[in-house]
Amino acid sequence: MAKRWAGRPTDKLEPRALRRRNILAHAALPDMPRYFFHFEGHKPHTDTTGEILAGDEAAWREAVRLSRDVEHALRPGDSWTLGVYEDSEPVFVLAMVTRRFR
């Protein structure tokens, strides 16, 4: 009986994935802005590497994704902000503030 694949064989996917990764690496041209994502709050984090993105809309999507990644650490009474900067210029700030009443 012939072996069935749920999808395509892995050996056919790898070259395509590598090609896509190489294309994406070269797609980040110098004219694309670099964004930095700085967290302030209980556990501050300063982004020293940044990320080259297509523009402000892509930076916004990345900021929302990052905020979802860290929301599990938020506790009652905590607050944090995520500042998005293009180089040193602020672009967005996402803020989460919680209050405990009891």
N, C-alpha and C positions, 0 to 999 in steps of 0.2 A: 504494500500500500504506500502510495506517495505521501511524503511529509507535507502537511499543510501549514501555511504561515498565517498568522493573524493579520499581519501587515506585510510589508515588503521585507526581504531578507536584510539583516543588519549590514552586511558587506556592501549592499547597494546604497544604504542610507549614509554611511560614514563619509564617503567622498563628497556627497552633496552637502552634508552638515559642515564639513571642513571648508568647502568652497564658500558656503554662506557665511561662516565665521570670518574667513579671510576677506570677503567682500565687505562685511560690516566693519571690520578693522580698518579697511582702507576708505570706507565711506565717511569716517570721522575726519573730515578735512579741517584744516586750521581755521577756516571761516565759520565753523560751527562753535557756538559758545560752550564754555565749561561752567557747569553749575556745581555749587557746593551746598551740602545739606547739614546744617548745624543744629544739634539738639541742645536745649537748655532745660534744666529741671533737676530732678533728683539724681539722675545719672547723666551729666552733660557729655556731649561728644562733639568734637570739632573735626569736620571733614577736611583733611589736608590733601586728599587726592582729587576730589571732584569727579564729575562725569560729563563727558561731551555728549550733548543732546541737540536735537534739531531746533529747539526753540522753547519759549515759555510754556507752551501747551504741554510739551513732552516733560518739562520740568515739573509742572503741576501734577501730571499723572504719576510721576515718580515720587513726589512728595506724599500724595495720597496713599500710594502703595507702601511707602516707608511708615507712615502713621499707622496703617493697619498691622504692619509687622511688629510694632512696639506696643500696641494697645493692651496686650495681655499683661504688661508690667504695671499698668496704671492701677492705683489703689485709691480708695476714698480719701480725700484730702490732698491728693497729689495734683500737680499741674506740670505741664511741659509745653514747650514751644519748639517748633521746627522751622528754622529760618532757611529760606532758599535764596542763595546769592548767585549772581552771575559775576564772577571774579569777586570783587568786594562790594558790589552794588546790590542792595536788597531787592528781591523780586516778589516773594510771597512770605507770609508768616502764617503757619497753622498753629492754633493754640487749643489746648485741652485743659480745662479747669474743672475740678470736682470739688464739691463741698460736702462735708459730713455734718448733719444736723443733730445727730444723737451720739 
